[in-house]
Structure formats: structure tokens, C-alpha cells
Amino acid sequence: GIGIPPAIEVINHHAKTRKVNLVWSCRDPGLVQFYLEQLAFTNSAWNLIYYTGKEPLLIARDLPANVLLLKGRPELDHTSVVSMDTVRWIIYGIETGEGLPEDMIEEALDFEYRARALDEALKS
């Protein structure tokens, strides 16, 4: 694809007038780390980042509650009832304000914890 910079530009352009949620899949650890460290996230929208790379991901700061970092690809296969239900629940949770499925949040928190622990270990 053309990458994340145009998506970031759209998010920044509409941030004051609209809620723009981001679902992003990326295998480049440097790009994900840069995005997480350099951008200011608004509290009004969700950011679901699926890290698909093989290299360890290092996170140097706490992520906002509306930024979820997940390991692996999102299950978006339209033939799978389970994955389509997951996508529907994500959209429903975002739009109603109820939040995301608990198992997704737990998975993201666990991945974030491991990435931050690795970052701390490498610093010491």
C-alpha cells in the first residue's frame, strides 16, 4: 500500500471535527515504534495497530488506553463467521462507546507489557 503517512494526514486533518479510528497492520518495527513515540493521540478515537513483523518490538512509553497494539494479522477473512463477528463487535464497541472486546484488550495489554519489558531490559 501507500503506507501510513496519508492516513495520519487524514486523521490530523479531521481530528477536530470527526472521530477517525485507525486500523493499521505493519511489519516494520521501526515504523510502528516511530508512530507510537512521535504522534499525539486524541482520546476520541481508537487506534488498533497489528504488528506482523518478526523482529522484537520495543515500546518506550505507556500507550493511551485507546491505542491497542496487537501481535499478528487481524482476522478479516469475509468467509469466517468468527472474524466477521469480531469486526462487527469492534465497530459496535467503538461507535457506541462501550469499548472493544475484553479478550482483544487483554491481548493488546499483554503484548504491550512484553514490548516495554524488552525495551527496559535492553536499556539496562
N, C-alpha and C positions, 0 to 999 in steps of 0.2 A: 504494500500500500504506500501511500504518500506520507504516512507517518503521523506522529502526534503533534508536531508544531501547528498545523492548521486547526486541529481540534482544540488546542489550547487557545488559539486566537479566537475561535468562535465562543468558547467558554468565557474568556475575558471580555469579549465584546457584549455578550448578553447577560453577564453576571448581575447587573443592577436591575434588569427588567424581567428576567426569566430565570427559572431554575433549569440548569443544564446538567444532567447527570452524565458521567463518563464511564463507559465500559471499555477497557483497553487491555489488549493482550500483547505482550512484548517479551522477546527472548534476550534482549541486550541488557545485562545488569547495570552497565554504566548509564544508560539512558533512563532506566527506572530509578536508579539512585539519584541522578540529577533531578529528575522530575519531583521526587519526594523531598529532596533537600532544598530546592530553589523556589518552588512555587508556593504561593499563599492559597490555601484552600478556603472557600467560603463554607459556612455551616449550613447553607440552604440546599446543597445538592450532594448526591452520593458519587464517590469515585471508586469503582471496582477495577482493580489492577490485577490481571492474571499474569504472573511471571512464569514463562515457559522455558527459561534458559537452564543450562546445566551448571554454569558457574555459580558459586555461592553468592547470595545477595547480602549486602551489608547495609544496614539502616542505622544512621547515627542519631536519630531523634524519635521521640514519641510521635506517632501518627494521630491525627484527629480521628474522632470516633466515626466520622462519615467517610473515611478513607480506608478501604479494605484491600489488603494485599493478599492474594491467594496464589498458591503454587499449582501450576498445571493449566491446561486449557479449560475454558468454560465449556460445559456440555450444552451445546446449542443445536445439536442434530435434530432437525424437524421431525424425524421419524420416531424419536424417543418420547414416549408419554412422560416419563420421569423428568427428562431435561426440559421439556416444554412447560411442565408444571412448575419447575424451579424458576424458569424465566418469568412465568406469569406471577409467581409469588414475589419475585424481586420487584417487578414493575408495580404490583399491587402495594407492596410494603413501602416503596418509595413514594408513590402518588398519594397514598392515604396517610402517610406519616407514621405508620405502625412499625416501620423498620424492616430489616432484612431477616430471612430465616436464621434462627439461632445457630444451627449447625454451620452455616456459612460464616457467621461472625466468629464462632469458636475456632473454626479452621483458620481464618484470617489472623486472629489474635495469636494463635499458636505459631504460625509461620512468621509473623512479625517479631514475636519474642525470640525465636531461634535466630533470625537475621540480626537482631540487635545484640544478642549474646555473642554471636560470631564477631560482630564489629568490635565489641568491648574486648573480647579475647585477643584480637589482633592488635589492638591498641596497647595492651599491657605486655 
